[in-house]
Amino acid sequence: MALVTPTAPPNPDSHLDDDVRLIDEIRDFWRQFFVAAFNPYRPERHYMRGPGPAWRAKHGGNAEPHD
């Protein structure tokens, strides 16, 4: 014997909810993309590139740093 369960009648506005949700997702994607792509902070410009003057004064001007 098959069991038939009643289902809710289709909501004519459900496709509008799906469209709004899709538009929101697209908007969020582009917002995150622009934030990431045009972020002015570039950490690679701020990392230390080698020993500075204090290290050279302590170890001598011609000393090579140890890796």
N, C-alpha and C positions, 0 to 999 in steps of 0.2 A: 504494500500500500504506500503510495506516495504522500508525503507530507507537504502541504502547500502552506507557506507562510505569507501573510500579507506584506507587501512592500509599500513604502511611502510613495505617493504619487510623484511623478517627476516635477521638479521645481523649475519653472520656466526661467528663473533668474540664476540658476546654478551656473550656466555658461558665462554669465556676467561675472560671477565670483571667480571662476577660473581665469577669465581674461584679466581681471584686476590683479589676481595673484601673479599671473605671468608678467604683467607690466611691472609690478612691484619687484619681482625677481630680476628682471632686466635692468631696472633702474638701480637696484642695489649692486648688481654686478658692475655696471659702468661707474658708479660712485666709488666703489672699492678700487676699480682699475685706475681711475684718475688719481686717487689718493696715493696709490702705490707708484704709479708711473711718474708723477710730478712732485713727489716728496723732495723738498730741497735738502734734507739731511743725507749726506753721503758719508758713511762711516769710513770708507776706504781713504778719504781725504784727511782723516784725523788720527789714524793709527801711527804709532811710533815707528819711524823708519830705520832706526839704528841708535847707537849710543850718542848721547849728547855731550855738551861741553864739560859737564861735571864728571862724567865717566872718563873722558879723555884726560882731564886734569889729574884724576886719581891714578890712572893706569899709564900715563905717559902719552904724549901726542901721537906717537907712531904705533902704539899697541893695537893689535887686532882683537876684536871681540870674540868670545867663545860662543859657539852655537850649541 
